[in-house]
Structures are given as structure tokens and as C-alpha cells.
């Protein structure tokens, strides 16, 4: 499981995406799981990072799952119309 940092704004987006993509080879199962339990401070860049990482995961033939998203980030994903991409049950 890959873990998001406590802060993910425009300032950290590139480094966070790089870190997640570097972690892809360590994900040996059929799904890539990202844990957002630590994520406290974020902006819409967090959605961009998650969507880009989802694309990278799917390109490798892996399912994509996010756990422990805050209700604020879920609301932001709904506002931007991408909740169904990040949260299949949304």
C-alpha cells in the first residue's frame, strides 16, 4: 500500500506523483492501493495527482483503489465530477 503525505497542494504535487509512480513496481498484487489517512491539507492538485496516478496504474493493468479519503476530498471530487473515477461506489 502506498501512503499519501499529510499535505498535498500544488507545491507538493509533482514530488508526490513522482513518489507514487516510483512505488508502482512494489505493488505486486492485482490492485494498487493508496491510503489517504494522513492527508489533512490539500487543494485540487490532490485530485490531479490521484487521477494521473490512476492512469499510470491502469496502464500497467492494475486496478486502482483509494482508502481513507476525507469527506472534504470526496466532496471536492464530486464538485469536479471525478468522484466516480476515484471512488467507484460514489
Residue frames relative to the residue before (quaternion, step in Angstrom):
aa qw qx qy qz dx dy dz
X 1.0000 0.0000 0.0000 0.0000 0.00 0.00 0.00
X 0.2795 -0.7399 0.5931 0.1503 3.53 -1.05 0.90
X 0.2418 -0.7967 0.5458 0.0945 3.57 -0.99 0.85
X 0.3835 -0.7097 0.5466 0.2249 3.55 -0.95 0.94
X 0.5276 -0.6277 0.4617 0.3384 3.58 -1.13 0.56
X 0.6541 -0.5154 0.3721 0.4100 3.59 -1.27 0.13
X 0.7747 0.2049 -0.1160 0.5868 3.58 1.19 -0.53
X 0.0819 0.7824 -0.6113 0.0870 3.55 -0.90 0.98
X 0.1714 0.7562 -0.5978 0.2035 3.50 -0.02 1.41
X 0.7698 -0.3269 0.2492 0.4882 3.55 -1.29 -0.10
X 0.6317 0.5695 -0.3214 0.4162 3.57 1.00 -0.83
X 0.7730 0.3446 -0.1782 0.5020 3.62 0.99 -0.80
X 0.4355 0.7630 -0.4251 0.2177 3.59 1.23 -0.33
X 0.6890 0.4832 -0.2997 0.4494 3.60 0.76 -0.98
X 0.6800 0.4842 -0.2936 0.4658 3.59 0.88 -0.93
X 0.6477 0.5170 -0.3215 0.4581 3.59 1.00 -0.78
X 0.6523 0.5019 -0.3171 0.4712 3.58 0.90 -0.86
X 0.6294 0.5292 -0.3275 0.4654 3.58 0.97 -0.83
X 0.6578 0.5127 -0.3027 0.4613 3.58 0.93 -0.93
X 0.6634 0.5007 -0.3087 0.4624 3.59 0.91 -0.86
X 0.6741 0.4899 -0.2989 0.4650 3.58 0.89 -0.90
X 0.6299 0.5181 -0.3366 0.4707 3.59 1.04 -0.68
X 0.6758 0.4973 -0.2877 0.4617 3.57 1.16 -0.56
X 0.4516 0.7222 -0.4344 0.2928 3.58 1.22 -0.28
X 0.6740 0.5001 -0.3361 0.4274 3.66 0.77 -0.82
X 0.6375 0.5364 -0.3379 0.4379 3.61 1.13 -0.49
X 0.6060 0.5508 -0.3471 0.4571 3.59 1.27 -0.24
X 0.0892 -0.8699 0.4850 0.0087 3.54 0.09 1.31
X 0.5757 0.5966 -0.3837 0.4068 3.60 1.20 -0.23
X 0.6798 -0.4808 0.3611 0.4198 3.54 -1.31 -0.18
X 0.7565 0.2895 -0.1724 0.5604 3.58 1.27 -0.31
X 0.3169 -0.6837 0.6203 0.2175 3.51 -1.24 0.60
X 0.1207 -0.8023 0.5841 0.0245 3.55 -0.73 1.13
X 0.1131 -0.7724 0.6242 0.0323 3.54 -0.90 1.04
X 0.2053 -0.7769 0.5865 0.1018 3.57 -0.84 1.03
X 0.1643 -0.8115 0.5585 0.0494 3.56 -0.72 1.13
X 0.2826 0.8077 -0.4859 0.1779 3.59 1.23 0.29
X 0.7060 0.4640 -0.2647 0.4649 3.62 1.03 -0.73
X 0.5545 0.6512 -0.3841 0.3478 3.58 1.17 -0.49
X 0.0130 -0.8274 0.5587 -0.0546 3.56 -0.48 1.25
X 0.7850 0.1996 -0.0875 0.5799 3.57 0.97 -0.86
X 0.1974 0.7817 -0.5605 0.1894 3.56 -0.65 1.11
X 0.1738 -0.7222 0.6499 0.1610 3.50 -1.40 0.16
X 0.7718 -0.3534 0.2329 0.4745 3.58 -1.23 -0.19
X 0.5064 0.6406 -0.4244 0.3912 3.61 1.21 -0.26
X 0.5743 0.5833 -0.3809 0.4300 3.59 1.12 -0.58
X 0.6390 0.5123 -0.3241 0.4735 3.58 1.01 -0.77
X 0.6360 0.5320 -0.3271 0.4533 3.58 0.97 -0.84
X 0.6488 0.5122 -0.3114 0.4688 3.57 0.94 -0.90
X 0.6854 0.4884 -0.2903 0.4555 3.58 0.83 -0.96
X 0.6609 0.4999 -0.3129 0.4641 3.59 0.96 -0.78
X 0.6572 0.4941 -0.3116 0.4764 3.58 0.96 -0.81
X 0.6585 0.4922 -0.3118 0.4764 3.58 0.98 -0.79
X 0.5901 0.5526 -0.3553 0.4691 3.58 1.09 -0.66
X 0.6472 0.5145 -0.3165 0.4649 3.59 0.94 -0.90
X 0.6606 0.5055 -0.3086 0.4613 3.59 0.92 -0.90
X 0.6500 0.5165 -0.3133 0.4610 3.59 0.99 -0.80
X 0.6791 0.4895 -0.2869 0.4657 3.56 0.88 -0.97
X 0.6043 0.5669 -0.3478 0.4388 3.57 1.09 -0.70
X 0.6945 0.4369 -0.2588 0.5098 3.57 1.17 -0.62
X 0.5576 -0.6403 0.3715 0.3756 3.57 1.28 0.15
X 0.5334 0.6220 -0.4014 0.4094 3.58 1.22 0.40
X 0.4644 -0.6239 0.5457 0.3120 3.54 -1.14 0.65
X 0.2799 -0.7647 0.5649 0.1335 3.57 -1.22 0.49
X 0.0425 0.8020 -0.5919 0.0689 3.55 -0.86 0.99
X 0.1424 -0.7602 0.6282 0.0851 3.55 -1.06 0.82
X 0.1395 -0.7907 0.5927 0.0629 3.54 -0.92 0.93
X 0.8607 0.2091 -0.1405 0.4425 3.52 -1.29 0.52
X 0.2309 0.7654 -0.5606 0.2158 3.58 0.92 0.86
X 0.4647 -0.6628 0.5050 0.2994 3.56 -0.97 0.79
X 0.6061 -0.5626 0.4128 0.3817 3.56 -1.17 0.51
X 0.6010 0.5623 -0.3587 0.4405 3.60 1.11 -0.59
X 0.6822 0.4605 -0.2972 0.4839 3.60 0.94 -0.81
X 0.6010 0.5361 -0.3564 0.4737 3.59 1.07 -0.65
X 0.6486 0.5112 -0.3129 0.4691 3.59 0.96 -0.87
X 0.6446 0.5136 -0.3195 0.4676 3.59 0.98 -0.81
X 0.6416 0.5151 -0.3190 0.4703 3.59 1.00 -0.82
X 0.6429 0.5059 -0.3225 0.4762 3.59 1.01 -0.74
X 0.6295 0.5459 -0.3237 0.4483 3.56 0.99 -0.88
X 0.7330 0.4037 -0.2213 0.5008 3.59 0.97 -0.87
X 0.4903 -0.7024 0.4076 0.3165 3.60 1.26 -0.03
X 0.5944 0.5833 -0.3632 0.4177 3.59 1.15 0.49
X 0.3417 0.7720 -0.4838 0.2309 3.59 1.25 0.13
X 0.6701 0.5133 -0.3121 0.4359 3.59 0.93 -0.83
X 0.6255 0.5235 -0.3381 0.4694 3.59 1.19 -0.40
X 0.7460 0.3927 -0.2074 0.4963 3.54 1.04 -0.80
X 0.7857 0.1595 -0.0627 0.5943 3.56 1.11 -0.72
X 0.3127 -0.8017 0.4744 0.1858 3.59 0.02 1.24
X 0.7010 0.4594 -0.2847 0.4653 3.61 1.06 -0.60
X 0.4977 0.6841 -0.4180 0.3310 3.61 1.27 -0.03
